[in-house]
Amino acid sequence: NYRLGIAGFLDLPGAPANRGLLDVIGALRWVRENITGFGGDPDNVTLFGQSAGATIVGGVLATPGAAGLFRRAIVQSGSGLGAFTTEQAARVASAAAEALGVTPHVDAFAGISDDRLVDAASRLAGIDLRTATHHDPLSGLSPFSLVLDTQPAEAVATGHGFGDDLLIGTNTEEGLLYLVPTGEYATSTGKDVFDTAARSHPNPAQLVETYRATRPEASYGELRSAIMGDALFGAGTRALADAYAARPASATFAYEFAWRSHALDGELGATHAMELPFVFGLTHLPQLLGPTALLGPDRPPTDLAVRVHETWIRFATTGDPGWDRYGTERRATMRIDAEWTRVDDPRSRERQAWSRASRR
């Protein structure tokens, strides 16, 4: 477990930065020192996370203090480009201090109860974190993230990555989770699509043109979802995969989870978090099934859940999930659906559009 929100990630003068990430490293140290007492192997530890947890895993990969604490990592729908700059983090700290009526310093926050911190955190949504040199890497989704001078993907690309093997990927329709349940998917307009692009890319018109060219029949909701999904997860995942694949001593494997849920009138699709019940082998749980539940009204293929679960275990055990390594020439990726298919460099035009973006 690691601290969340203000306790874990608010960047305050006088306090260590990225305390939630430090919690993860502390837990890894404990595991290394104690795992033999539980029959485990300290030299065969896998760290994995999803969404914010996956972004933290990316941060741990680039943290010198984590060297030797794990052998493999799994990054599910995270981002190697998801960290805030110190300028962006200072805006969040000022807003939190204003909400609490204190100064933005650790001494002023020290005596505030957890209940008040949680309440203040819930009122920080919507802060504009765009600066003269940087876009908001979370597109306004959250005011809390890692705070780093160098993005994890960029740190790994310059030789600062740790761990031997990496399994990394996203879901095909990540952005739907943020639009379909709220009704925004069906009501999206051209302006909404452009505004979504403008929050995360220096040339939004060109970005929208690229997505329209690769999806000529797409609705505004589909375009908005696709851009949002790549802004939050896809672009940063590809950047981290490319950086890690360039390390000669490492093995990188990429996946795309494509199984579509028919929840919410069939619109939820292969959205953010859809892979989780399959990874943990929990697709049978009744609370996950139904017209408005995550997996929808149709029971998923049992063999798919078994295979995904066994694949993750296999990677953690051996470092090999069972398909070709990802490299920057072919970018071999396993598309996971009822049938599993290897594809090379999926969505290459979108990847190129993001890689051309100015990232400082």
LINVENGI-V854545 format. One line per field, one symbol per residue. ss: DSSP state (@ for helix, = for strand, . for the rest). psi: psi as a letter, one per 40 degrees, with the letter a starting at -180 (. if undefined). burial: b if it has 24 or more other C-alpha atoms within 12 Angstrom, else e. A space follows every 10 residues. Layout:
ss: ???
psi: ???
burial: ???
This chain:
ss: ....@@@@@. ..=.....@@ @@@@@@@@@@ @@@@@@@@.. .....===== .@@@@@@@@@ @..@@@.... .=====.... ...=.@@@@@ @@@@@@@@@@ ....=@@@@. ...@@@@@@@ @@........ .......... ......=... .@@@@@@@@@ ....====== =..@@@@@.. ...@@@@..@ @@@@@@@@.. ...@@@@@@@ @@@@.....@ @@@@@@@@@@ @@@@@@@@@@ @@@@@..... =======... =.@@@@..=. .....@@@@. .....@@@.. .......... .@@@@@@@@@ @@@@@@@@.. .......... .=====...= ====...@@@ @@@@@.....
psi: iiiibdddeh hhheiiifdd dddddddddd dddeddeeei heefhhhiii bddddddddd dehdeeheei diihhhfahe feiiiddddd ddddddddde fiigiddded ehiddddddd deeeiehheh adeiiheefe diehaihidh iddddddeee iiidihhiai idfdeddedd deedddeiid ddddddddee hegddddddd dddegdeiid dddddddddd dddddddddd dddddehdei hhhiihhehh ififfeedag ahededddde ffeehdeehi deideaehhi hddddddddd dddddddeeh eeiiihiedd fhhhhhadih hhihfifddd dddddeihh.
burial: eebbbbbbbb bbeeeebbbb bbbbbebbee bbeeeeeeee eeebbbbbbb bbbbbbbbbb bbbeebebbb bbbbbbbbbb bbbbbbbbbb bbbbbbbeeb eeebbeeebe eeeeeebeeb beebeebbbb eeebbbbbbb bbbbbbbbeb bbbbbbbeeb bbbbbbbbbb bbbbbbbbbb eeeebeebee ebbbbbbbbb bbebeebbeb bbeeeeeeeb bbbbbbbbbb bbbbbbbbbb bbbbbbbeeb bbbbbbbbbb bbbbeebbbb bbbbbbbbbe bbbbeeebee eebbbbebbb eeebbebbbe bbbebbeebb bbbebbbbee bbbbbbbeee ebeebbbbeb bebbbebebe
